[in-house]
Amino acid sequence: MRDTTFPAPEDTGRAASGDGAPRRPPLGAMIRLLLGAAAAWLLFVVLHHLLSGRFWLWLLPDLVPPLVYLAVPLLLLAGTPLAGRARRWYAALTVASLVLGAGQSGLNPGGAVRGDRPVPAGALRVLSWNTEYWHQHDDPGRFYAFLRSHDADVYALQEYLNWTGDTPLRVDDLARLRREFPGYHLAVDGELVTLSRFPVTATARVGPARALGPAAPWRATFDLAKVLRTDLRIGASVLSVYNVHIPTQYMLDENPLTPEFHVALRARDAARGAQFRGLRADLDANRNPVVVTGDFNTTYAMGDLRKLPERLAGANGASSRLLPASWPAGGPALWQLDWTFTSQVTVHRYGLLDPRGMSDHRAQSVLLSVATNRPLRIPSGLYGSRAFG
């Protein structure tokens, strides 16, 4: 009998297809998981670039700490050896997300090597701080001692109010403010307080609050007055200080699974947009040196910052922090919600200060010099240098 036994084919590690051509085995579960994660993150970063600041629902993804745009692709890159024969595709997806996202991280590379620079004589100190409901839950003496300890020439303070349940409450601490800061000039509108050692030549409501009359009810003023412009006479120059508190996009006690939540989210996006548009319009018409400072409730990665004029420079360039972050003050701060921007002004130092438990926001301390002398430009709708409301 003839031997019809055939030798076994060599094990090439490849299965044969129906037509006899070799076929690569399917990707393993781990590789599929890695590729899916890299592709999903790249899609998220692309959508972020397209939708942040443009689509109200993206306010929710905007809540992530900006540092994740750098940390996630770096973590994914560490898994490249596990991607096996798909590692080229995996690395390409991950590097693409790193290139697109790293610039959103909020890192300040110069802060790691920058020391304190010399500050010229005559530099001004600005202290900007979201006080978290004034001193509602704090000792007033300690609160005012904290403010005075920084000996600022200009104070831009937000949340000059108290809060009960869902209701903001007006406070009247003007007499105490004048006692604590004798010789300072005072401008107040709703929840915004600006104190200045320099004469106030004019104050102006900016944005939606311009529609309010001088005698508008406090609650209406609180709802709309989120930017207060104060023009200060500094030698031969006029410096316009914008005290800003952009409405928050999300309250931590709200349930995102309810229809009411999404109605409120869309309304907040509209309110934020109106404030940014009003601020930009006033800045575009103002040729004075300017300082724009306060709580923007906006991170480095959020597209809302694109709504500010390009001529503004961020004060972060004068910070010695690798990651400038202002919130939450009581724990690891991963978000910078408080910002200072300037034009025709030189910022020498910029710091974020511990509020000593009196606020969930760190205070901004800015040392600056006015760079250019320009004539005063008075905008329409001024109410003089007295306190509003």
C-alpha positions as CSV (number, residue, x, y, z in Angstrom):
1,M,0.0,0.0,0.0
2,R,1.3,3.4,-0.9
3,D,2.0,5.8,1.9
4,T,-0.4,8.7,1.5
5,T,0.5,10.5,4.7
6,F,1.4,14.1,4.1
7,P,4.0,16.0,6.2
8,A,2.5,18.5,8.6
9,P,2.8,22.1,7.3
10,E,5.2,24.4,9.1
11,D,3.7,26.4,11.9
12,T,4.0,30.0,10.6
13,G,1.8,31.5,13.2
14,R,-0.7,32.4,10.5
15,A,-4.0,30.8,9.7
16,A,-4.9,30.0,6.1
17,S,-7.8,31.8,4.5
18,G,-10.4,29.9,2.4
19,D,-8.4,30.5,-0.8
20,G,-5.2,29.2,0.8
21,A,-3.6,32.7,1.5
22,P,-2.1,33.1,4.9
23,R,-4.2,35.2,7.4
24,R,-3.1,37.0,10.5
25,P,-4.8,35.9,13.7
26,P,-7.3,38.4,15.2
27,L,-6.1,41.0,17.6
28,G,-6.1,40.1,21.2
29,A,-8.5,41.6,23.7
30,M,-5.8,43.7,25.3
31,I,-4.7,45.2,22.0
32,R,-8.3,46.0,21.0
33,L,-8.8,47.6,24.4
34,L,-5.7,49.8,24.0
35,L,-6.6,50.8,20.4
36,G,-10.2,51.7,21.5
37,A,-8.9,53.8,24.4
38,A,-6.5,55.7,22.2
39,A,-9.1,56.3,19.5
40,A,-11.7,57.4,22.0
41,W,-9.4,59.8,23.7
42,L,-8.3,61.3,20.4
43,L,-12.0,61.7,19.4
44,F,-12.6,63.5,22.8
45,V,-9.8,65.9,22.2
46,V,-10.9,66.7,18.7
47,L,-14.5,67.3,19.8
48,H,-13.2,69.5,22.6
49,H,-11.4,71.7,20.1
50,L,-14.5,71.9,18.0
51,L,-17.2,72.4,20.7
52,S,-15.7,74.1,23.7
53,G,-17.0,77.6,23.9
54,R,-19.3,77.0,21.0
55,F,-21.9,74.3,22.2
56,W,-23.6,74.7,25.6
57,L,-23.6,71.0,26.4
58,W,-19.8,70.9,26.2
59,L,-19.8,72.8,29.5
60,L,-20.0,69.4,31.2
61,P,-16.8,67.9,29.6
62,D,-15.2,71.2,30.2
63,L,-15.3,70.4,33.9
64,V,-12.3,68.0,33.6
65,P,-9.0,69.4,35.0
66,P,-6.9,70.7,32.1
67,L,-3.9,68.7,33.2
68,V,-5.7,65.5,31.9
69,Y,-5.0,66.7,28.3
70,L,-1.4,66.1,29.0
71,A,-1.6,63.2,31.5
72,V,-3.9,60.9,29.6
73,P,-1.9,60.7,26.3
74,L,1.4,60.3,28.3
75,L,-0.2,57.4,30.3
76,L,-1.4,55.9,27.0
77,L,2.0,56.2,25.5
78,A,3.4,54.1,28.4
79,G,1.2,51.3,27.2
80,T,2.7,51.2,23.7
81,P,4.7,48.0,24.2
82,L,1.5,46.2,25.1
83,A,0.0,47.0,21.8
84,G,2.1,44.4,20.0
85,R,1.9,44.4,16.3
86,A,-0.6,47.3,16.4
87,R,1.8,49.5,18.2
88,R,2.4,51.8,15.2
89,W,-1.3,52.6,14.9
90,Y,-1.6,52.9,18.7
91,A,1.3,55.2,18.9
92,A,0.0,57.4,16.0
93,L,-3.3,57.8,17.7
94,T,-1.7,58.6,21.1
95,V,0.8,61.1,19.7
96,A,-1.9,62.9,17.8
97,S,-3.9,63.3,21.0
98,L,-0.8,64.5,22.8
99,V,0.0,67.1,20.1
100,L,-3.6,68.4,20.1
101,G,-4.1,68.3,23.8
102,A,-0.8,69.3,25.5
103,G,-1.4,72.9,24.8
104,Q,-4.7,72.7,26.8
105,S,-3.0,71.5,30.0
106,G,-2.4,74.9,31.6
107,L,1.2,74.2,32.3
108,N,3.5,77.2,32.7
109,P,6.9,75.7,31.7
110,G,8.8,78.9,32.4
111,G,7.5,78.8,36.0
112,A,9.8,75.9,36.8
113,V,12.9,77.9,36.2
114,R,11.7,81.5,36.7
115,G,12.8,83.2,39.9
116,D,11.5,86.4,41.3
117,R,12.3,89.3,39.0
118,P,13.3,92.7,40.2
119,V,10.3,95.0,40.7
120,P,10.7,98.6,39.7
121,A,10.0,101.4,42.2
122,G,6.4,102.6,42.0
123,A,5.0,99.2,40.9
124,L,1.3,98.7,41.8
125,R,0.0,95.8,43.8
126,V,-3.5,94.4,42.8
127,L,-5.2,91.8,44.9
128,S,-8.1,90.0,43.2
129,W,-10.2,87.6,45.2
130,N,-13.5,85.7,45.2
131,T,-14.3,86.0,48.9
132,E,-16.9,83.2,49.0
133,Y,-19.9,85.1,50.4
134,W,-17.8,87.8,52.0
135,H,-17.3,86.9,55.7
136,Q,-20.6,85.1,56.1
137,H,-18.9,82.1,57.7
138,D,-15.7,83.7,59.0
139,D,-14.7,86.2,61.7
140,P,-15.0,89.7,60.1
141,G,-11.8,90.9,62.0
142,R,-9.8,88.0,60.5
143,F,-11.3,88.6,57.1
144,Y,-10.3,92.3,57.0
145,A,-6.9,91.6,58.5
146,F,-6.2,89.2,55.6
147,L,-7.1,91.9,53.1
148,R,-5.1,94.6,54.8
149,S,-2.1,92.3,55.2
150,H,-1.4,92.4,51.5
151,D,-1.4,96.2,51.4
152,A,-2.7,96.3,47.9
153,D,-3.1,99.6,45.9
154,V,-6.2,98.1,44.2
155,Y,-8.5,95.4,45.5
156,A,-11.0,93.7,43.1
157,L,-13.3,91.6,45.2
158,Q,-16.1,89.3,44.2
159,E,-19.1,87.8,46.1
160,Y,-19.9,90.8,48.2
161,L,-23.0,89.0,49.4
162,N,-24.3,86.3,51.7
163,W,-26.1,83.1,50.6
164,T,-29.0,81.2,52.1
165,G,-30.3,78.1,50.4
166,D,-30.8,79.1,46.8
167,T,-31.1,82.8,47.6
168,P,-28.3,85.5,47.4
169,L,-28.6,88.1,50.1
170,R,-27.5,91.7,50.0
171,V,-25.0,92.8,52.6
172,D,-24.1,96.3,53.7
173,D,-20.5,96.5,54.9
174,L,-19.6,99.8,53.3
175,A,-19.1,101.6,56.7
176,R,-16.7,98.8,57.8
177,L,-14.9,98.9,54.4
178,R,-14.3,102.7,54.8
179,R,-13.0,102.3,58.3
180,E,-10.7,99.4,57.4
181,F,-9.4,101.2,54.3
182,P,-9.2,104.9,55.1
183,G,-8.2,107.1,52.1
184,Y,-9.3,104.4,49.6
185,H,-11.8,105.2,46.8
186,L,-14.7,102.7,46.7
187,A,-16.9,101.4,43.8
188,V,-19.6,98.8,44.4
189,D,-22.1,97.2,42.1
190,G,-24.1,94.2,43.1
191,E,-21.6,91.6,44.3
192,L,-18.5,93.4,43.0
193,V,-16.3,95.7,45.1
194,T,-13.3,97.7,43.8
195,L,-11.1,99.6,46.3
196,S,-8.3,101.9,45.1
197,R,-5.7,104.2,46.6
198,F,-5.9,106.2,43.3
199,P,-8.7,108.5,42.4
200,V,-11.6,106.9,40.6
201,T,-12.4,109.1,37.6
202,A,-15.3,107.0,36.4
203,T,-17.1,103.7,36.8
204,A,-19.1,101.8,34.3
205,R,-21.3,98.8,34.1
206,V,-20.3,96.5,31.3
207,G,-22.4,94.0,29.3
208,P,-26.0,93.1,30.2
209,A,-26.0,95.3,33.3
210,R,-25.8,98.4,31.1
211,A,-29.6,98.0,30.6
212,L,-30.1,98.6,34.3
213,G,-30.8,102.1,35.8
214,P,-28.9,103.4,38.8
215,A,-31.9,102.6,41.0
216,A,-32.3,99.0,39.9
217,P,-33.2,96.5,42.6
218,W,-30.2,94.7,44.1
219,R,-31.3,91.3,42.9
220,A,-31.6,92.4,39.3
221,T,-28.1,94.0,39.7
222,F,-26.7,90.9,41.2
223,D,-28.0,88.8,38.3
224,L,-26.6,91.0,35.5
225,A,-23.7,93.0,36.9
226,K,-20.8,90.6,36.6
227,V,-18.2,93.1,35.2
228,L,-17.5,96.4,36.9
229,R,-15.1,98.8,35.1
230,T,-13.3,101.4,37.3
231,D,-11.1,104.0,35.7
232,L,-8.2,105.1,38.0
233,R,-6.1,108.2,37.7
234,I,-2.5,107.1,38.2
235,G,-0.2,110.1,37.6
236,A,-0.7,111.2,34.0
237,S,-2.3,107.8,33.0
238,V,-5.7,106.3,33.4
239,L,-5.8,102.6,34.1
240,S,-9.1,100.8,33.5
241,V,-9.6,97.9,36.0
242,Y,-12.3,95.4,35.1
243,N,-13.5,93.4,38.2
244,V,-15.0,90.2,36.7
245,H,-17.2,87.3,38.0
246,I,-18.4,85.2,35.1
247,P,-21.4,83.0,36.2
248,T,-20.6,79.4,37.0
249,Q,-21.6,76.7,34.5
250,Y,-22.5,74.0,37.0
251,M,-23.5,73.8,40.7
252,L,-22.2,70.7,42.4
253,D,-25.5,69.8,44.0
254,E,-27.4,69.6,40.7
255,N,-28.6,66.4,39.2
256,P,-27.5,66.1,35.6
257,L,-30.0,63.3,34.9
258,T,-33.0,65.7,35.1
259,P,-34.4,67.8,32.3
260,E,-34.4,70.9,34.5
261,F,-30.6,70.5,34.8
262,H,-30.1,70.8,31.0
263,V,-32.5,73.8,30.8
264,A,-30.5,75.5,33.5
265,L,-27.2,74.5,31.8
266,R,-28.2,76.1,28.6
267,A,-29.4,79.3,30.4
268,R,-26.0,79.5,32.2
269,D,-24.2,79.2,28.9
270,A,-26.2,82.0,27.5
271,A,-25.6,84.2,30.6
272,R,-21.8,83.5,30.4
273,G,-21.8,84.3,26.7
274,A,-23.5,87.6,27.2
275,Q,-21.0,88.6,29.9
276,F,-18.0,87.7,27.6
277,R,-19.5,89.6,24.7
278,G,-20.1,92.6,26.8
279,L,-16.6,92.5,28.2
280,R,-15.1,92.2,24.8
281,A,-17.2,95.0,23.4
282,D,-16.1,97.4,26.1
283,L,-12.4,96.4,25.8
284,D,-12.5,96.8,22.0
285,A,-13.7,100.4,22.5
286,N,-11.2,101.2,25.4
287,R,-7.7,102.3,24.5
288,N,-6.6,102.9,28.1
289,P,-4.1,100.5,29.7
290,V,-6.3,97.8,31.2
291,V,-6.3,95.1,33.9
292,V,-9.0,92.5,33.6
293,T,-9.1,90.4,36.8
294,G,-11.4,88.1,38.8
295,D,-13.2,84.8,38.9
296,F,-13.9,83.7,35.3
297,N,-15.2,80.2,36.2
298,T,-13.2,79.2,33.1
299,T,-10.2,77.0,32.8
300,Y,-7.2,77.3,30.5
301,A,-8.7,74.6,28.3
302,M,-12.1,76.1,27.8
303,G,-12.9,77.8,24.6
304,D,-14.6,80.7,26.4
305,L,-11.2,82.3,26.9
306,R,-11.0,82.7,23.1
307,K,-13.8,85.3,23.4
308,L,-11.4,87.8,25.0
309,P,-9.5,90.2,22.7
310,E,-6.2,88.9,21.4
311,R,-4.4,92.0,22.6
312,L,-4.8,90.9,26.2
313,A,-1.8,89.2,27.8
314,G,-2.2,86.7,30.6
315,A,-0.4,87.4,33.9
316,N,0.6,83.7,34.2
317,G,3.8,84.6,32.3
318,A,5.0,86.3,35.5
319,S,4.2,83.3,37.7
320,S,6.8,81.1,39.3
321,R,4.4,78.1,39.4
322,L,4.6,75.2,36.9
323,L,0.9,74.7,37.2
324,P,-0.9,77.9,38.3
325,A,-4.2,76.8,39.9
326,S,-6.6,78.7,42.0
327,W,-9.4,76.2,42.9
328,P,-10.1,74.5,45.2
329,A,-8.0,76.4,47.7
330,G,-8.5,73.8,50.4
331,G,-7.1,70.8,48.6
332,P,-5.0,69.9,45.5
333,A,-5.8,72.7,43.2
334,L,-6.2,71.4,39.7
335,W,-8.3,74.2,38.1
336,Q,-7.3,77.8,37.4
337,L,-10.7,79.6,37.5
338,D,-9.3,83.0,38.5
339,W,-7.4,85.0,35.9
340,T,-5.7,88.3,35.3
341,F,-5.2,89.8,31.8
342,T,-3.6,93.1,30.9
343,S,-2.9,95.4,28.0
344,Q,-0.3,98.2,27.9
345,V,0.7,97.0,31.4
346,T,3.9,95.2,32.5
347,V,3.3,92.4,35.0
348,H,6.4,91.8,37.1
349,R,5.1,89.1,39.5
350,Y,1.9,87.1,39.7
351,G,1.0,84.8,42.6
352,L,-1.9,82.7,43.9
353,L,-2.2,83.1,47.7
354,D,-3.6,80.8,50.4
355,P,-6.9,82.4,51.6
356,R,-6.4,80.7,55.0
357,G,-9.6,78.8,54.9
358,M,-11.9,81.8,54.2
359,S,-12.6,81.0,50.6
360,D,-12.5,78.1,48.2
361,H,-10.6,80.4,45.8
362,R,-7.0,81.4,46.1
363,A,-6.4,85.1,45.9
364,Q,-4.5,86.6,42.9
365,S,-1.6,89.0,43.8
366,V,-0.2,91.0,40.9
367,L,2.7,93.5,40.8
368,L,2.5,95.6,37.7
369,S,3.5,98.9,36.1
370,V,1.4,101.0,33.7
371,A,3.4,101.0,30.5
372,T,1.9,103.8,28.5
373,N,0.3,107.2,29.2
374,R,-2.9,107.7,27.3
375,P,-5.8,110.2,27.6
376,L,-8.9,109.1,29.5
377,R,-11.6,107.7,27.2
378,I,-15.0,107.8,28.9
379,P,-17.5,105.2,27.7
380,S,-21.2,105.8,27.4
381,G,-23.5,104.9,30.3
382,L,-21.3,106.1,33.2
383,Y,-22.8,106.7,36.6
384,G,-20.0,108.6,38.1
385,S,-17.6,107.6,40.8
386,R,-20.1,106.9,43.5
387,A,-21.0,103.4,44.7
388,F,-23.7,101.6,42.7
389,G,-26.7,100.2,44.4
